[in-house]
Amino acid sequence: MGIMQEFKEFAVRGNVVDMAVGVIIGGAFGKIVDSLVKDVIMPPIGLLTGGVDFNQLYINLSSVSYESMAAAEKAGAPLIKYGMFINSLINFIIIAFVIFMLIKGINKLKREKPAAPVEAPPTPEDILLLREIRDSLNK
């Protein structure tokens, strides 16, 4: 029963639960960003580049020519799908930027306010007396 108790304590610890929530939200956020890139960002970019569909950009490494990427994939031809790579790269950049901004905001909230300047402690009386003696000797 000792291992089960340890596992229970580990599983319900705040950090583990927070991490699980983060993973779930991150998965949902990934889908949102994927839709943003595929459905919002890439169509205007494709329009600006002459109607190019980035998902269909590929390099055929076989000697046989195919009319589409789907036909080449169905035939099992080796392909370099650089259009999909461009989409994934844009997804990554958007996610990285949003996470950067999120962490920056969290750090701003966590930042401690600078401590008020500490006043110097009062000079001990023996030091004051020694200074008086010194000053009177200098006169």
N, C-alpha and C positions, 0 to 999 in steps of 0.2 A: 504494500500500500504506500510505501514511502515514495516510490517513483511517480505514482499517479498523483500524489499530493503535490510533489515538486512541479510536475507538468501543469497541474491546475493553477498553481501560483504563478507559473511562468506565463501561461496562456491568458490569464485575466489581468496581468500586470498592465498598467496604463500604456506603456510604450508599445507593447505588442498590439493592443487593440487600436491604438492610434495609427500604427504602421498598416494594419489591415484596412482601416478606413481609407488611408492614403492610397493604397494600391487599388482599391475599388474605385475611388474617385479618379485616380490617374487613368485607369482603363476607360472610364466614361469620357474623360477629357481627351484622351487619344482619339476616340471616335469622333468627337466634335471637331478636333483639329483636322482629322483626315477628311471629314466632310467639307470643312472650310477650304482646304487646299483643292480637293477634287471639284467641288461644286461652285466655289466662289472665286478663288484666286486663279486657278489654271485656265478656265474658259476665256477670261479677258486676255491672258498672256497668249493663249493659243490664237485668239483673234488677231492680236497685234503681230504675231509671227506668221500670219497668212492662213489661219484656220487649222493649225497643226494640233493634233490630239497627242499630248505628251505620253499618254498611256500606250500609244501605238508606235512609239519610236523605238527601234531596235536595230541591231546589226546581226545579220544572218551569217553564221560562221560556216555553213555548209555550202557545197557547190550547187545545190538545187535552189532555184528561185521560187518564192512563195508569194501569193498575192496579199496575204495579211499575216499578222503575228499569230492569230488564232490558228490559221492553217499550218504555219510552221511549227507551232507547239504541238498540234495534233499529230503531225508527222514525226515529232521527236527530234526536230532539228536543233542543233546547239545555237542559242541566241544570247546576245548581250542586250538586255532590256534597259538601255540607258534612260528612256523616258520614265519608267517606273522609279529608277534611281533618283531622277530629278524631283519627282513628286515626294519621295521619301526624304530627300534632303530638305525640301521646303518644309515638310512636316516637322522634321527635327529642329530646324531653325526657329519655327514658330513656338514649339514646345519649350525649347531652351530659353527663348526670350521671355516667355510667360513665367517660367519657373524662376528665372533671374529676377524679374520684377517682383514676384511673390516673395522671394527670399529677401530682396532688398527692403520691401515693405515690412516684413516681419522683423528684420534686423533694426529697422528704424524705430519700431515700437518697443523692441527690447533694449535699445540703447539706454544706458544709464545716464542720467543728467550729471554733468560735472559737479563734483563735490564742492561745497562752499570752501573758500580758502580758510585754512586753519590759522587762527590767530596764534602768534608766538606766545608761549607761556610767559608769565611775568618773571622778570629777572629776580633771582634770589637776593635776599637782603644782604648776605655776606658779599656778593659781587658788587652791589651798589655801594657798600661801605668801602670796599677796595678801590672802586673807581673814584670815590670822593677823596680818599687818601692820595691816590695817584695825581688827581687834578690839583690838590692843594700843594703837593710837592713840586709840581711843574711850575707853580706860580712863584 
